Amino acid sequence: MIIAVDGPAASGKGTLARALAEHFGLAYLDTGSLYRATAVRLLGVGNPDPTEDQATKAADSITAADRESPELRSEATGQLASKVAAMPGVRASLLAFQRNFAANPLNGKRGAVMDGRDIGTVVLPDADKKLFITATAEARAHRRFLAISASGDPTTEDQVLSALVDRDQRDTERAQSPMVQAPDAYLLDTTELDIDAAFLAAKAYISGPDR
């Protein structure tokens, strides 16, 4: 079973995807971590504004250690990750990794759950189940603000909202693999849902009859 989970930042898709993977006994991959790891590698060498060639070489060279860096969830990493994700060379570099993960799930799992922004449309268009997780920009900004504040980073909720709106625009308007809901994806709005309610809705969809 292959489950594709897409949606914008702070919609809850990562938390939901991990819960689904655990429940159904599937391997899990946060594909955004690949782009963030690429950004971490670039920022680590003092290159916050890379050319596509530089970013592609960074993507080619990321390791498992890069994907576990403490800088992975910083706001600077997220912003640069969104920028390099719009580069065709970077996306091509990471596409094979993602498809190989789905074709060969780790630890003998019988399938995989992968979350990102183009899983159901580009990476795994033939996924057995597809979900598109969304929420209002204000709700997502509030969630992100609470997480950033808890980590000690100084910011305001308005700043977080502005950065999130900018990122949404880059993700939806980029020429290469824009973030859009697949026609056959189940739309789940988490604006008014906690993780338990969102999980129950997603589980019901996945366990239901094929469309």
URLINGI-V979165 format. One record per residue. N is the residue number from 1. PSI is psi in whole degrees, 0 to 359 (NA if undefined). BURIAL is 1 if it has 16 or more other ideal C-beta (glycine too) atoms within 10 Angstrom, else 0. D_CENTER is the distance of its C-alpha to the mean C-alpha in Angstrom with 1 decimal. Layout:
[[N & PSI & BURIAL & D_CENTER] [N & PSI & BURIAL & D_CENTER]]
This chain:
[[1 & 130 & 0 & 19.3] [2 & 125 & 1 & 15.9] [3 & 124 & 1 & 13.5] [4 & 128 & 1 & 10.6] [5 & 114 & 1 & 8.4] [6 & 165 & 1 & 6.9] [7 & 169 & 1 & 7.4] [8 & 172 & 1 & 7.7] [9 & 141 & 1 & 7.3] [10 & 22 & 1 & 9.4] [11 & 346 & 1 & 9.9] [12 & 7 & 1 & 9.9] [13 & 325 & 1 & 7.5] [14 & 312 & 1 & 6.8] [15 & 318 & 1 & 10.6] [16 & 316 & 1 & 11.5] [17 & 318 & 1 & 9.9] [18 & 319 & 0 & 11.7] [19 & 320 & 1 & 14.8] [20 & 319 & 1 & 15.0] [21 & 317 & 1 & 14.8] [22 & 317 & 0 & 17.6] [23 & 317 & 0 & 19.6] [24 & 1 & 1 & 19.8] [25 & 40 & 0 & 20.1] [26 & 158 & 1 & 17.3] [27 & 154 & 1 & 15.4] [28 & 137 & 1 & 11.8] [29 & 122 & 1 & 9.1] [30 & 100 & 1 & 5.8] [31 & 336 & 1 & 5.4] [32 & 334 & 1 & 3.9] [33 & 333 & 1 & 7.2] [34 & 318 & 1 & 9.1] [35 & 324 & 1 & 8.9] [36 & 320 & 1 & 9.6] [37 & 323 & 1 & 12.3] [38 & 317 & 1 & 13.7] [39 & 318 & 1 & 14.0] [40 & 318 & 1 & 15.7] [41 & 320 & 1 & 18.0] [42 & 315 & 1 & 19.0] [43 & 330 & 1 & 19.6] [44 & 336 & 0 & 21.5] [45 & 16 & 0 & 24.0] [46 & 38 & 0 & 24.3] [47 & 81 & 0 & 22.6] [48 & 355 & 0 & 20.5] [49 & 66 & 0 & 21.4] [50 & 155 & 1 & 21.2] [51 & 167 & 0 & 22.5] [52 & 321 & 0 & 20.5] [53 & 317 & 0 & 22.7] [54 & 318 & 1 & 22.1] [55 & 321 & 1 & 18.3] [56 & 319 & 1 & 18.6] [57 & 323 & 1 & 20.9] [58 & 319 & 1 & 18.6] [59 & 321 & 1 & 15.9] [60 & 334 & 0 & 18.7] [61 & 2 & 0 & 19.8] [62 & 149 & 1 & 17.0] [63 & 175 & 0 & 18.0] [64 & 325 & 0 & 17.0] [65 & 322 & 0 & 18.4] [66 & 324 & 1 & 16.2] [67 & 355 & 1 & 13.1] [68 & 13 & 0 & 15.2] [69 & 141 & 1 & 16.5] [70 & 344 & 0 & 17.3] [71 & 359 & 0 & 16.1] [72 & 325 & 1 & 12.5] [73 & 12 & 0 & 11.9] [74 & 156 & 1 & 14.5] [75 & 322 & 0 & 14.4] [76 & 319 & 0 & 15.9] [77 & 316 & 1 & 13.3] [78 & 320 & 1 & 10.5] [79 & 317 & 0 & 12.9] [80 & 324 & 1 & 13.9] [81 & 319 & 1 & 10.5] [82 & 324 & 1 & 10.2] [83 & 314 & 1 & 13.7] [84 & 336 & 1 & 13.6] [85 & 342 & 1 & 10.8] [86 & 355 & 1 & 13.5] [87 & 122 & 1 & 16.0] [88 & 321 & 0 & 17.0] [89 & 319 & 1 & 18.2] [90 & 315 & 1 & 15.0] [91 & 320 & 1 & 13.1] [92 & 322 & 0 & 16.3] [93 & 321 & 1 & 16.4] [94 & 348 & 1 & 13.1] [95 & 314 & 1 & 13.5] [96 & 321 & 0 & 16.3] [97 & 314 & 0 & 14.6] [98 & 315 & 1 & 12.0] [99 & 325 & 0 & 14.9] [100 & 323 & 0 & 17.1] [101 & 317 & 1 & 15.0] [102 & 323 & 1 & 15.2] [103 & 334 & 0 & 18.9] [104 & 71 & 0 & 19.8] [105 & 144 & 1 & 18.1] [106 & 153 & 0 & 19.1] [107 & 32 & 0 & 22.2] [108 & 19 & 0 & 23.6] [109 & 156 & 1 & 21.1] [110 & 13 & 0 & 21.8] [111 & 191 & 1 & 18.3] [112 & 151 & 1 & 14.6] [113 & 126 & 1 & 11.6] [114 & 132 & 1 & 8.4] [115 & 150 & 1 & 5.1] [116 & 218 & 1 & 3.1] [117 & 347 & 1 & 5.7] [118 & 27 & 1 & 8.7] [119 & 311 & 1 & 9.0] [120 & 344 & 1 & 11.9] [121 & 325 & 1 & 13.5] [122 & 307 & 1 & 13.5] [123 & 309 & 1 & 12.3] [124 & 68 & 1 & 13.9] [125 & 343 & 0 & 16.0] [126 & 19 & 0 & 18.4] [127 & 146 & 1 & 16.2] [128 & 321 & 0 & 18.6] [129 & 141 & 1 & 16.6] [130 & 135 & 1 & 13.9] [131 & 143 & 1 & 12.6] [132 & 112 & 1 & 11.3] [133 & 131 & 1 & 10.8] [134 & 174 & 1 & 12.3] [135 & 164 & 1 & 14.7] [136 & 155 & 0 & 17.0] [137 & 322 & 1 & 16.2] [138 & 317 & 0 & 18.8] [139 & 319 & 1 & 17.5] [140 & 321 & 1 & 14.0] [141 & 321 & 1 & 15.9] [142 & 317 & 1 & 18.2] [143 & 314 & 1 & 15.7] [144 & 320 & 1 & 14.2] [145 & 316 & 1 & 17.8] [146 & 319 & 0 & 18.9] [147 & 317 & 0 & 16.4] [148 & 318 & 1 & 17.4] [149 & 322 & 0 & 21.0] [150 & 332 & 0 & 21.1] [151 & 352 & 0 & 20.1] [152 & 0 & 0 & 23.1] [153 & 130 & 0 & 21.6] [154 & 124 & 0 & 24.0] [155 & 172 & 0 & 22.5] [156 & 161 & 0 & 23.3] [157 & 326 & 0 & 21.5] [158 & 321 & 0 & 22.6] [159 & 318 & 0 & 21.1] [160 & 317 & 1 & 17.7] [161 & 316 & 1 & 18.0] [162 & 316 & 0 & 19.1] [163 & 322 & 1 & 16.3] [164 & 318 & 1 & 13.7] [165 & 319 & 0 & 15.9] [166 & 318 & 0 & 16.1] [167 & 319 & 1 & 12.4] [168 & 318 & 1 & 12.3] [169 & 316 & 0 & 15.3] [170 & 317 & 0 & 14.0] [171 & 324 & 1 & 11.0] [172 & 337 & 0 & 13.4] [173 & 356 & 0 & 16.4] [174 & 147 & 1 & 15.6] [175 & 327 & 0 & 17.9] [176 & 114 & 0 & 15.6] [177 & 60 & 1 & 13.1] [178 & 157 & 0 & 12.7] [179 & 111 & 1 & 10.4] [180 & 155 & 1 & 12.9] [181 & 128 & 1 & 13.7] [182 & 144 & 1 & 15.3] [183 & 330 & 0 & 18.9] [184 & 18 & 0 & 19.0] [185 & 146 & 1 & 15.9] [186 & 122 & 1 & 16.8] [187 & 124 & 0 & 16.1] [188 & 111 & 1 & 15.6] [189 & 118 & 1 & 16.3] [190 & 11 & 1 & 15.9] [191 & 314 & 0 & 17.9] [192 & 13 & 0 & 20.8] [193 & 141 & 1 & 19.4] [194 & 177 & 0 & 19.0] [195 & 326 & 0 & 16.9] [196 & 317 & 0 & 19.9] [197 & 320 & 0 & 20.6] [198 & 319 & 1 & 17.1] [199 & 316 & 1 & 17.2] [200 & 320 & 0 & 20.7] [201 & 317 & 1 & 19.8] [202 & 318 & 1 & 17.0] [203 & 320 & 0 & 19.3] [204 & 319 & 0 & 22.2] [205 & 312 & 1 & 20.4] [206 & 323 & 1 & 19.4] [207 & 350 & 0 & 22.9] [208 & 180 & 0 & 24.6] [209 & 151 & 0 & 26.3] [210 & 147 & 0 & 24.6] [211 & NA & 0 & 24.6]]
